[in-house]
Amino acid sequence: MASYPRATPRPSRPGPKSVLLDFGGTLDADGLSWKERFFRLWREAGVVSAREEFDPVFYAADDSLVGTIPRALSFADTVERLTILVAAALQVRDDRITARVAGRFLEDAEGHLRRNAPLLARLSRRYRLGLVSNFYGNLETVCHNTAIQSFFGVIVDSVQAGLTKPDPRIFLRALDELGVAPADATFVGDSATRDMAGARALGMRHIWLTGDPAPPDGPCCPGDAMIHSLEDVEELLF
């Protein structure tokens, strides 16, 4: 595995008043999307080998859950439903494999969330925190399940907001509730096309959390900060 610097620096600017974060791939992993993590797990299980085969299956399963699940559905049940849908499309007939994939995904995600909880606690004492995510409609329940809800002044779920990233209005929804202008906020996320592009459209500072392998072209904008672990964000904000 390649070795990375802890963070690429950003130009000197006054610190933010608010920090907005993404959920999937940012709080529950170090820059790896749900699709990428599920692909790796199904590949390790010997079910799939090519991303070209897996990607459309995942997207179809993921899309089918958006706006169709109860707001009170737990994090574990959300992961299980998604895993079962993907397994059915991949014609996996061994329920033990499906359960193992779901269990490993959930264990890894919950491990990252536990690791990041002290960081969120520290940030919440210094900044107004908000969560902005393209999710299924039950993000507040998921945050409650994983003991991070109390750190955020606002949680914006795309289904509940009726908006999806990179639409700048979903970021503004969070900022308006926090009483902060885009120029006084920083967004931290793992997606160049959704997180970084949406923040950039508002002129909001953005920090790209990107996993292994590192993107060959570097950050989405010259001079942008890029980190490989959420733990590295503090040294860029303070």
For each residue, the residues with C-beta under 8 A, 3 or more apart:
1: 212
2: 212 213 214
3:
4: 214 228
5: 8
6: 227 228 229 232 235
7: 225 226 227 228 232 233 235 236
8: 5 218 219 224 225 226 227
9: 225 236
10: 13 205 207 223 224 225 236
11: 223
12:
13: 10 205
14:
15: 237 238
16: 19 127 184 185 186 205 237
17: 127 128 180 184 185
18: 127 128 129 130 175 178 180 184 185 186
19: 16 123 127 128 129 130 185 186 187 188 233 237
20: 129 130 131 132 171 174 175 185 186 187 188 199 204
21: 26 27 129 130 131 132 187 188 189
22: 25 26 27 131 132 133 165 187 188 189 190 191 194 195
23: 26 27 28 131 133 135 139 142 143
24: 27 28 29 33 34 133 135
25: 22 28 29 31 32 33 34 189 190 191 209
26: 21 22 23 29 31 188 189 190 195 209 230
27: 21 22 23 24 112 113 116 120 131 148 230
28: 23 24 25 109 110 112 113 146
29: 24 25 26 32 33 37 108 109 112 190 211
30: 112 209 211 228 229 230
31: 25 26 190 209 210 211 227 228
32: 25 29 36 37 190 211 212
33: 24 25 29 36 37 190 191
34: 24 25 37 38 58 62 82
35: 38 39 54 55 58 59 62
36: 32 33 39 40 211
37: 29 32 33 34 40 41 105 108
38: 34 35 41 42 54 58 82 83 86 101 105
39: 35 36 42 43 48 51 54 55 58
40: 36 37 43 44
41: 37 38 44 45 101 104 105
42: 38 39 45 47 48 54 86 90 101
43: 39 40 46 47 48 49 54
44: 40 41
45: 41 42 97 100 101
46: 43
47: 42 43 90 92 97
48: 39 42 43 53 54 90
49: 43 53
50: 53 54
51: 39 54 55
52: 55
53: 48 49 50 56 57
54: 35 38 39 42 43 48 50 51 57 58 90
55: 35 39 51 52 58 59
56: 53 59 60
57: 53 54 60 61 86 89 90
58: 34 35 38 39 54 55 61 62 86
59: 35 55 56 62 63
60: 56 57 63 64 89
61: 57 58 64 65 82 85 86 89
62: 34 35 58 59 65 66 82
63: 59 60 66
64: 60 61 68 85
65: 61 62 68 69 78 81 82 85 136
66: 62 63 136 137 158 159
67: 136 137 159
68: 64 65 136 137
69: 65 73 78 81 136 137 138
70: 73 138
71: 137 138 140 141 160
72: 138 141
73: 69 70 77 78 81 136 138 141
74: 77 78 141 142 145
75: 78 79 106 109 110 141 142 145 146
76: 79 80 106 145
77: 73 74 80 81
78: 65 69 73 74 75 81 82 136 138 142
79: 75 76 82 83 102 105 106 109
80: 76 77 83 84 102
81: 65 69 73 77 78 84 85
82: 34 38 61 62 65 78 79 85 86
83: 38 79 80 86 87 98 101 102 105
84: 80 81 87 88 98 102
85: 61 64 65 81 82 88 89
86: 38 42 57 58 61 82 83 89 90
87: 83 84 90 92 97 98 101
88: 84 85 91 92
89: 57 60 61 85 86
90: 42 47 48 54 57 86 87
91: 88
92: 47 87 88 97 98
93:
94: 97 98
95: 98 99
96: 99 100
97: 45 47 87 92 94 100 101
98: 83 84 87 92 94 95 101 102
99: 95 96 102 103
100: 45 96 97 103 104
101: 38 41 42 45 83 87 97 98 104 105
102: 79 80 83 84 98 99 105 106
103: 99 100 106 107
104: 41 100 101 107 108
105: 37 38 41 79 83 101 102 108 109
106: 75 76 79 102 103 109 110
107: 103 104 110 111
108: 29 37 104 105 111 112
109: 28 29 75 79 105 106 112 113
110: 28 75 106 107 113 114 146
111: 107 108 114 115
112: 27 28 29 30 108 109 115 116
113: 27 28 109 110 116 117 146 147 148
114: 110 111 117
115: 111 112 118 119 231
116: 27 112 113 119 120 148 230 231
117: 113 114 120 121 147 148 151
118: 115 121 122
119: 115 116 122 123 230 231 233 234
120: 27 116 117 123 124 129 148 151
121: 117 118 124 125 151
122: 118 119 125 126 234
123: 19 119 120 126 127 129 151 233 234 237
124: 120 121 127 129 151 152
125: 121 122
126: 122 123 237 238
127: 16 17 18 19 123 124 237
128: 17 18 19 153 178 179 180
129: 18 19 20 21 120 123 124 151 152 153
130: 18 19 20 21 152 153 154 155 156 174 175 177 178
131: 20 21 22 23 27 139 143 152 154 155 156 174
132: 20 21 22 156 165 170 171 173 174 187
133: 22 23 24 139 156 157 158 165
134: 158 164 165 194
135: 23 24 138 139 142 157 158 159
136: 65 66 67 68 69 73 78 139 157 159
137: 66 67 68 69 71 157 159 160
138: 69 70 71 72 73 78 135 141 142 157
139: 23 131 133 135 136 142 143 155 157 160
140: 71 143 144 149 155 157
141: 71 72 73 74 75 138 144 145
142: 23 74 75 78 135 138 139 145 146
143: 23 131 139 140 146 148 149 152 155
144: 140 141 147 149
145: 74 75 76 141 142
146: 28 75 110 113 142 143
147: 113 117 144 150
148: 27 113 116 117 120 143 151 152
149: 140 143 144 152 155
150: 147
151: 117 120 121 123 124 129 148
152: 124 129 130 131 143 148 149 155
153: 128 129 130 177 178
154: 130 131 173 174 177 178
155: 130 131 139 140 143 149 152
156: 130 131 132 133 160 161 170 173 174
157: 133 135 136 137 138 139 140 160 161
158: 66 133 134 135 161 162 163 164 165 170
159: 66 67 135 136 137 162
160: 71 137 139 156 157
161: 156 157 158 170 173
162: 158 159
163: 158 167 169 170 173
164: 134 158 167 170 194
165: 22 132 133 134 158 170 171 191 194 195 198
166: 193 194 195 197 198 201
167: 163 164 170 198
168: 171 172 198 201 202
169: 163 172 173
170: 132 156 158 161 163 164 165 167 173 174 198
171: 20 132 165 168 174 175 182 187 198 199 202 204
172: 168 169 175 176 182 202
173: 132 154 156 161 163 169 170 176 177
174: 20 130 131 132 154 156 170 171 177 178
175: 18 20 130 171 172 178 180 181 182 185
176: 172 173 179
177: 130 153 154 173 174
178: 18 128 130 153 154 174 175 185
179: 128 176
180: 17 18 128 175 184 185
181: 175 184 185
182: 171 172 175 185 202 203 204
183: 203 204
184: 16 17 18 180 181
185: 16 17 18 19 20 175 178 180 181 182 204 205
186: 16 18 19 20 204 205 206 207 237
187: 19 20 21 22 132 171 195 196 198 199 204 205 206 207
188: 19 20 21 22 26 195 206 207 209 230 233
189: 21 22 25 26 194 195 196 199 206 208 209
190: 22 25 26 29 31 32 33 195 208 209 210 211
191: 22 25 33 165 194 195 196
192: 195 196 197 208 215 220
193: 166 196 197
194: 22 134 164 165 166 189 191 197 198
195: 22 26 165 166 187 188 189 190 191 192 198 199 206 208
196: 187 189 191 192 193 199 200 206 208 219 220 221 224
197: 166 192 193 194 200 201 220
198: 165 166 167 168 170 171 187 194 195 201 202
199: 20 171 187 189 195 196 202 204 205 206
200: 196 197 203 204 206 220 221
201: 166 168 197 198
202: 168 171 172 182 198 199
203: 182 183 200
204: 20 171 182 183 185 186 187 199 200
205: 10 13 16 185 186 187 199
206: 186 187 188 189 195 196 199 200 220 221 224 225
207: 10 186 187 188 224 225 226 227 233 236
208: 189 190 192 195 196 219 220 224 225 226 227
209: 25 26 30 31 188 189 190 227 228 229 230 233
210: 31 190 214 215 226 227 228
211: 29 30 31 32 36 190 228
212: 1 2 32 228
213: 2
214: 2 4 210 228
215: 192 210 218 219
216:
217:
218: 8 215 226
219: 8 196 208 215 222 223 224 225 226
220: 192 196 197 200 206 208 224
221: 196 200 206 224
222: 219
223: 10 11 219
224: 8 10 196 206 207 208 219 220 221
225: 7 8 9 10 206 207 208 219 236
226: 7 8 207 208 210 218 219
227: 6 7 8 31 207 208 209 210 230 232 233 236
228: 4 6 7 30 31 209 210 211 212 214 232
229: 6 30 209 232
230: 26 27 30 116 119 188 209 227 233
231: 115 116 119 234
232: 6 7 227 228 229 235 236
233: 7 19 119 123 188 207 209 227 230 236 237
234: 119 122 123 231 237 238
235: 6 7 232 238
236: 7 9 10 207 225 227 232 233
237: 15 16 19 123 126 127 186 233 234
238: 15 126 234 235
